[in-house]
Amino acid sequence: MKVDILAFGAHPDDVEISCGGTILKHIAKGYKVGIIALTRGEMGTRGTVQIRDKESKKALKLLGASFHDKLNMGDGFLEVTKANKISIAKKIRKYCPDIVIVNAAHDRHPDHGAASKLVIDACFIAGLMKVKTRDAGKNQSRWRPRAVYHYMQFYFGEPDMIVNISKYMDRKMEVIKAYKSQFHDSKSKEASTLIAKPGFLEFIKARNAELGLRIGTAFGEGFKTDRQIGIDDLMSLE
């Protein structure tokens, strides 16, 4: 199956929290989008792997993405290794994305930076003819995405581009709330975490509002890029 956009996250909810609006917008435009979590979030303070699997399925249905694959690379101990790079490269060759989206290159959680490095390297490796991989018993052809973009997470920097998600903000929040085990619940007896604080969901919305303000819209999501962005038509810019 070929997808137009393949979004990677170190953890099951990274993509939805950080760029769910962008994904919703592109799916509405007719693009095919897939998601891959490099871990199952098994070291998370709240919830269990089984609960998070169920939550990701609910989020996937609300989002409308084609799939949400999960790899088992070790939550909290994600390492930049040859084996992990090859595993990701196989996914890139399987789904042949034109655009890859991934975690911030530097962030509060060490898995985020590791995921960023792994995916960047895997995108390069996937395009090398002499790197041989197989999937479902068949040799894979090389493939290299056209561009890789990093969504913004806890550490807030200057984005290289901002996507207008104004029409999709409410829907994005519905998708995020599918991961209810991770967020504030006054009835829960589980330990609190940074994202389980009462104001965290409002913080997400406020940050998206700030980014939207920068481009003259209600809400936006910011991205960093490792290369210069080229355009065909100045009039296409918002």
Contacts in CASP RR format, 6 or more apart in sequence:
PFRMAT RR
TARGET T0000
AUTHOR 0000-0000-0000
METHOD contacts of the structure
MODEL  1
MKVDILAFGAHPDDVEISCGGTILKHIAKGYKVGIIALTRGEMGTRGTVQ
IRDKESKKALKLLGASFHDKLNMGDGFLEVTKANKISIAKKIRKYCPDIV
IVNAAHDRHPDHGAASKLVIDACFIAGLMKVKTRDAGKNQSRWRPRAVYH
YMQFYFGEPDMIVNISKYMDRKMEVIKAYKSQFHDSKSKEASTLIAKPGF
LEFIKARNAELGLRIGTAFGEGFKTDRQIGIDDLMSLE
1 32 0 8 1.000
1 66 0 8 1.000
1 67 0 8 1.000
1 94 0 8 1.000
1 95 0 8 1.000
2 32 0 8 1.000
2 95 0 8 1.000
2 96 0 8 1.000
2 97 0 8 1.000
3 32 0 8 1.000
3 33 0 8 1.000
3 34 0 8 1.000
3 66 0 8 1.000
3 95 0 8 1.000
3 96 0 8 1.000
3 97 0 8 1.000
4 26 0 8 1.000
4 31 0 8 1.000
4 32 0 8 1.000
4 33 0 8 1.000
4 97 0 8 1.000
4 98 0 8 1.000
4 99 0 8 1.000
5 23 0 8 1.000
5 26 0 8 1.000
5 31 0 8 1.000
5 32 0 8 1.000
5 33 0 8 1.000
5 34 0 8 1.000
5 97 0 8 1.000
5 98 0 8 1.000
5 99 0 8 1.000
5 100 0 8 1.000
5 101 0 8 1.000
6 33 0 8 1.000
6 34 0 8 1.000
6 35 0 8 1.000
6 36 0 8 1.000
6 91 0 8 1.000
6 92 0 8 1.000
6 95 0 8 1.000
6 97 0 8 1.000
6 99 0 8 1.000
6 100 0 8 1.000
6 101 0 8 1.000
6 145 0 8 1.000
7 15 0 8 1.000
7 19 0 8 1.000
7 23 0 8 1.000
7 33 0 8 1.000
7 34 0 8 1.000
7 35 0 8 1.000
7 36 0 8 1.000
7 65 0 8 1.000
7 100 0 8 1.000
7 101 0 8 1.000
7 102 0 8 1.000
8 15 0 8 1.000
8 35 0 8 1.000
8 36 0 8 1.000
8 37 0 8 1.000
8 38 0 8 1.000
8 88 0 8 1.000
8 100 0 8 1.000
8 101 0 8 1.000
8 102 0 8 1.000
8 103 0 8 1.000
8 115 0 8 1.000
8 119 0 8 1.000
9 15 0 8 1.000
9 35 0 8 1.000
9 36 0 8 1.000
9 37 0 8 1.000
9 38 0 8 1.000
9 102 0 8 1.000
9 103 0 8 1.000
9 115 0 8 1.000
10 37 0 8 1.000
10 38 0 8 1.000
10 39 0 8 1.000
10 75 0 8 1.000
10 78 0 8 1.000
10 103 0 8 1.000
10 109 0 8 1.000
10 111 0 8 1.000
10 112 0 8 1.000
10 113 0 8 1.000
10 114 0 8 1.000
10 115 0 8 1.000
11 37 0 8 1.000
11 38 0 8 1.000
11 39 0 8 1.000
11 41 0 8 1.000
11 75 0 8 1.000
11 109 0 8 1.000
11 111 0 8 1.000
12 37 0 8 1.000
12 39 0 8 1.000
12 40 0 8 1.000
12 41 0 8 1.000
12 52 0 8 1.000
12 53 0 8 1.000
12 55 0 8 1.000
12 56 0 8 1.000
12 68 0 8 1.000
12 70 0 8 1.000
12 179 0 8 1.000
13 52 0 8 1.000
13 55 0 8 1.000
13 56 0 8 1.000
13 59 0 8 1.000
13 176 0 8 1.000
13 179 0 8 1.000
13 182 0 8 1.000
14 37 0 8 1.000
14 103 0 8 1.000
14 112 0 8 1.000
14 115 0 8 1.000
14 153 0 8 1.000
15 23 0 8 1.000
15 35 0 8 1.000
15 37 0 8 1.000
15 101 0 8 1.000
15 151 0 8 1.000
16 23 0 8 1.000
16 59 0 8 1.000
16 63 0 8 1.000
16 172 0 8 1.000
16 175 0 8 1.000
16 176 0 8 1.000
16 178 0 8 1.000
16 179 0 8 1.000
17 153 0 8 1.000
17 176 0 8 1.000
17 204 0 8 1.000
18 103 0 8 1.000
18 104 0 8 1.000
18 151 0 8 1.000
18 152 0 8 1.000
18 153 0 8 1.000
18 221 0 8 1.000
19 101 0 8 1.000
19 151 0 8 1.000
19 163 0 8 1.000
19 221 0 8 1.000
19 222 0 8 1.000
19 223 0 8 1.000
20 63 0 8 1.000
20 165 0 8 1.000
20 168 0 8 1.000
20 172 0 8 1.000
20 175 0 8 1.000
20 176 0 8 1.000
20 221 0 8 1.000
21 163 0 8 1.000
21 165 0 8 1.000
21 168 0 8 1.000
21 169 0 8 1.000
21 171 0 8 1.000
21 172 0 8 1.000
21 221 0 8 1.000
22 101 0 8 1.000
22 151 0 8 1.000
22 163 0 8 1.000
22 165 0 8 1.000
22 221 0 8 1.000
22 223 0 8 1.000
23 33 0 8 1.000
23 35 0 8 1.000
23 63 0 8 1.000
23 65 0 8 1.000
24 63 0 8 1.000
24 64 0 8 1.000
24 165 0 8 1.000
24 168 0 8 1.000
24 171 0 8 1.000
24 172 0 8 1.000
24 175 0 8 1.000
25 163 0 8 1.000
25 164 0 8 1.000
25 165 0 8 1.000
25 167 0 8 1.000
25 168 0 8 1.000
26 33 0 8 1.000
27 33 0 8 1.000
27 63 0 8 1.000
27 64 0 8 1.000
27 65 0 8 1.000
28 168 0 8 1.000
32 66 0 8 1.000
33 64 0 8 1.000
33 65 0 8 1.000
33 66 0 8 1.000
34 65 0 8 1.000
34 66 0 8 1.000
34 67 0 8 1.000
34 68 0 8 1.000
34 69 0 8 1.000
34 95 0 8 1.000
34 97 0 8 1.000
35 60 0 8 1.000
35 63 0 8 1.000
35 65 0 8 1.000
35 67 0 8 1.000
35 68 0 8 1.000
35 69 0 8 1.000
36 68 0 8 1.000
36 69 0 8 1.000
36 70 0 8 1.000
36 71 0 8 1.000
36 88 0 8 1.000
36 91 0 8 1.000
37 56 0 8 1.000
37 68 0 8 1.000
37 69 0 8 1.000
37 70 0 8 1.000
37 71 0 8 1.000
38 71 0 8 1.000
38 73 0 8 1.000
38 74 0 8 1.000
38 78 0 8 1.000
38 84 0 8 1.000
38 88 0 8 1.000
38 111 0 8 1.000
38 115 0 8 1.000
38 118 0 8 1.000
39 70 0 8 1.000
39 71 0 8 1.000
39 72 0 8 1.000
39 73 0 8 1.000
39 74 0 8 1.000
39 75 0 8 1.000
39 76 0 8 1.000
39 78 0 8 1.000
39 111 0 8 1.000
40 49 0 8 1.000
40 52 0 8 1.000
40 53 0 8 1.000
40 70 0 8 1.000
40 72 0 8 1.000
40 75 0 8 1.000
41 49 0 8 1.000
41 52 0 8 1.000
41 75 0 8 1.000
42 49 0 8 1.000
42 74 0 8 1.000
42 75 0 8 1.000
43 74 0 8 1.000
43 75 0 8 1.000
43 76 0 8 1.000
43 77 0 8 1.000
44 75 0 8 1.000
44 193 0 8 1.000
45 190 0 8 1.000
45 191 0 8 1.000
45 193 0 8 1.000
45 196 0 8 1.000
46 181 0 8 1.000
46 182 0 8 1.000
46 188 0 8 1.000
46 190 0 8 1.000
46 191 0 8 1.000
46 193 0 8 1.000
46 196 0 8 1.000
47 181 0 8 1.000
47 182 0 8 1.000
47 190 0 8 1.000
51 181 0 8 1.000
52 179 0 8 1.000
52 181 0 8 1.000
52 182 0 8 1.000
53 70 0 8 1.000
55 178 0 8 1.000
55 179 0 8 1.000
55 180 0 8 1.000
55 181 0 8 1.000
55 182 0 8 1.000
56 68 0 8 1.000
56 70 0 8 1.000
56 178 0 8 1.000
56 179 0 8 1.000
57 68 0 8 1.000
58 178 0 8 1.000
59 68 0 8 1.000
59 175 0 8 1.000
59 176 0 8 1.000
59 178 0 8 1.000
59 179 0 8 1.000
60 67 0 8 1.000
60 68 0 8 1.000
62 171 0 8 1.000
62 174 0 8 1.000
62 175 0 8 1.000
62 178 0 8 1.000
63 175 0 8 1.000
69 91 0 8 1.000
71 87 0 8 1.000
71 88 0 8 1.000
71 91 0 8 1.000
73 79 0 8 1.000
73 84 0 8 1.000
73 87 0 8 1.000
75 111 0 8 1.000
76 109 0 8 1.000
76 110 0 8 1.000
76 111 0 8 1.000
78 84 0 8 1.000
78 110 0 8 1.000
78 111 0 8 1.000
78 114 0 8 1.000
78 115 0 8 1.000
78 118 0 8 1.000
79 114 0 8 1.000
80 114 0 8 1.000
80 117 0 8 1.000
80 118 0 8 1.000
80 121 0 8 1.000
84 118 0 8 1.000
85 118 0 8 1.000
85 121 0 8 1.000
85 122 0 8 1.000
85 125 0 8 1.000
86 122 0 8 1.000
86 125 0 8 1.000
86 131 0 8 1.000
86 133 0 8 1.000
88 118 0 8 1.000
88 119 0 8 1.000
88 122 0 8 1.000
88 126 0 8 1.000
89 122 0 8 1.000
89 123 0 8 1.000
89 125 0 8 1.000
89 126 0 8 1.000
89 127 0 8 1.000
89 131 0 8 1.000
89 133 0 8 1.000
90 126 0 8 1.000
90 133 0 8 1.000
90 135 0 8 1.000
90 140 0 8 1.000
92 100 0 8 1.000
92 122 0 8 1.000
92 123 0 8 1.000
92 126 0 8 1.000
92 143 0 8 1.000
92 144 0 8 1.000
92 145 0 8 1.000
93 126 0 8 1.000
93 133 0 8 1.000
93 135 0 8 1.000
93 140 0 8 1.000
93 141 0 8 1.000
93 142 0 8 1.000
93 143 0 8 1.000
94 135 0 8 1.000
94 140 0 8 1.000
96 143 0 8 1.000
97 145 0 8 1.000
98 145 0 8 1.000
98 146 0 8 1.000
98 147 0 8 1.000
99 145 0 8 1.000
99 146 0 8 1.000
99 147 0 8 1.000
99 148 0 8 1.000
99 149 0 8 1.000
100 119 0 8 1.000
100 123 0 8 1.000
100 145 0 8 1.000
100 147 0 8 1.000
100 148 0 8 1.000
100 149 0 8 1.000
101 148 0 8 1.000
101 149 0 8 1.000
101 150 0 8 1.000
101 151 0 8 1.000
101 223 0 8 1.000
102 115 0 8 1.000
102 116 0 8 1.000
102 119 0 8 1.000
102 120 0 8 1.000
102 148 0 8 1.000
102 149 0 8 1.000
102 150 0 8 1.000
102 151 0 8 1.000
103 111 0 8 1.000
103 112 0 8 1.000
103 113 0 8 1.000
103 115 0 8 1.000
103 116 0 8 1.000
103 119 0 8 1.000
103 150 0 8 1.000
103 151 0 8 1.000
103 153 0 8 1.000
104 112 0 8 1.000
104 113 0 8 1.000
104 116 0 8 1.000
104 150 0 8 1.000
104 151 0 8 1.000
104 152 0 8 1.000
104 153 0 8 1.000
104 154 0 8 1.000
104 155 0 8 1.000
104 224 0 8 1.000
105 113 0 8 1.000
105 116 0 8 1.000
105 117 0 8 1.000
105 150 0 8 1.000
105 224 0 8 1.000
106 112 0 8 1.000
106 113 0 8 1.000
106 155 0 8 1.000
107 113 0 8 1.000
107 153 0 8 1.000
107 154 0 8 1.000
107 155 0 8 1.000
108 153 0 8 1.000
108 154 0 8 1.000
108 155 0 8 1.000
108 194 0 8 1.000
109 153 0 8 1.000
109 154 0 8 1.000
112 153 0 8 1.000
116 150 0 8 1.000
119 148 0 8 1.000
120 148 0 8 1.000
120 226 0 8 1.000
123 144 0 8 1.000
123 145 0 8 1.000
123 148 0 8 1.000
124 144 0 8 1.000
125 131 0 8 1.000
126 142 0 8 1.000
126 143 0 8 1.000
126 144 0 8 1.000
127 142 0 8 1.000
127 143 0 8 1.000
127 144 0 8 1.000
128 142 0 8 1.000
129 142 0 8 1.000
131 142 0 8 1.000
132 139 0 8 1.000
133 139 0 8 1.000
133 140 0 8 1.000
134 140 0 8 1.000
147 225 0 8 1.000
147 227 0 8 1.000
148 225 0 8 1.000
148 226 0 8 1.000
149 161 0 8 1.000
149 223 0 8 1.000
149 224 0 8 1.000
149 225 0 8 1.000
150 223 0 8 1.000
150 224 0 8 1.000
150 225 0 8 1.000
150 226 0 8 1.000
151 221 0 8 1.000
151 222 0 8 1.000
151 223 0 8 1.000
152 159 0 8 1.000
152 221 0 8 1.000
152 222 0 8 1.000
152 223 0 8 1.000
152 224 0 8 1.000
154 194 0 8 1.000
156 207 0 8 1.000
157 224 0 8 1.000
159 211 0 8 1.000
159 222 0 8 1.000
159 223 0 8 1.000
159 224 0 8 1.000
160 223 0 8 1.000
160 224 0 8 1.000
160 225 0 8 1.000
160 229 0 8 1.000
161 222 0 8 1.000
161 223 0 8 1.000
161 225 0 8 1.000
161 229 0 8 1.000
162 211 0 8 1.000
162 212 0 8 1.000
162 214 0 8 1.000
162 215 0 8 1.000
162 220 0 8 1.000
162 221 0 8 1.000
162 222 0 8 1.000
162 223 0 8 1.000
163 220 0 8 1.000
163 221 0 8 1.000
163 222 0 8 1.000
163 223 0 8 1.000
164 212 0 8 1.000
164 215 0 8 1.000
164 217 0 8 1.000
164 219 0 8 1.000
164 220 0 8 1.000
164 238 0 8 1.000
165 172 0 8 1.000
165 208 0 8 1.000
165 219 0 8 1.000
165 220 0 8 1.000
165 221 0 8 1.000
166 212 0 8 1.000
166 217 0 8 1.000
166 218 0 8 1.000
166 219 0 8 1.000
166 220 0 8 1.000
168 219 0 8 1.000
169 205 0 8 1.000
169 208 0 8 1.000
169 218 0 8 1.000
169 219 0 8 1.000
172 208 0 8 1.000
173 201 0 8 1.000
173 204 0 8 1.000
173 205 0 8 1.000
176 183 0 8 1.000
176 201 0 8 1.000
176 204 0 8 1.000
177 183 0 8 1.000
177 201 0 8 1.000
181 190 0 8 1.000
182 193 0 8 1.000
182 195 0 8 1.000
182 196 0 8 1.000
183 195 0 8 1.000
183 196 0 8 1.000
183 200 0 8 1.000
183 201 0 8 1.000
184 192 0 8 1.000
184 196 0 8 1.000
184 197 0 8 1.000
184 198 0 8 1.000
184 199 0 8 1.000
184 200 0 8 1.000
184 201 0 8 1.000
185 196 0 8 1.000
190 196 0 8 1.000
194 200 0 8 1.000
205 219 0 8 1.000
208 219 0 8 1.000
208 220 0 8 1.000
208 221 0 8 1.000
209 218 0 8 1.000
209 219 0 8 1.000
209 220 0 8 1.000
211 219 0 8 1.000
211 220 0 8 1.000
211 221 0 8 1.000
211 222 0 8 1.000
212 218 0 8 1.000
212 219 0 8 1.000
212 220 0 8 1.000
215 238 0 8 1.000
217 238 0 8 1.000
231 237 0 8 1.000
END
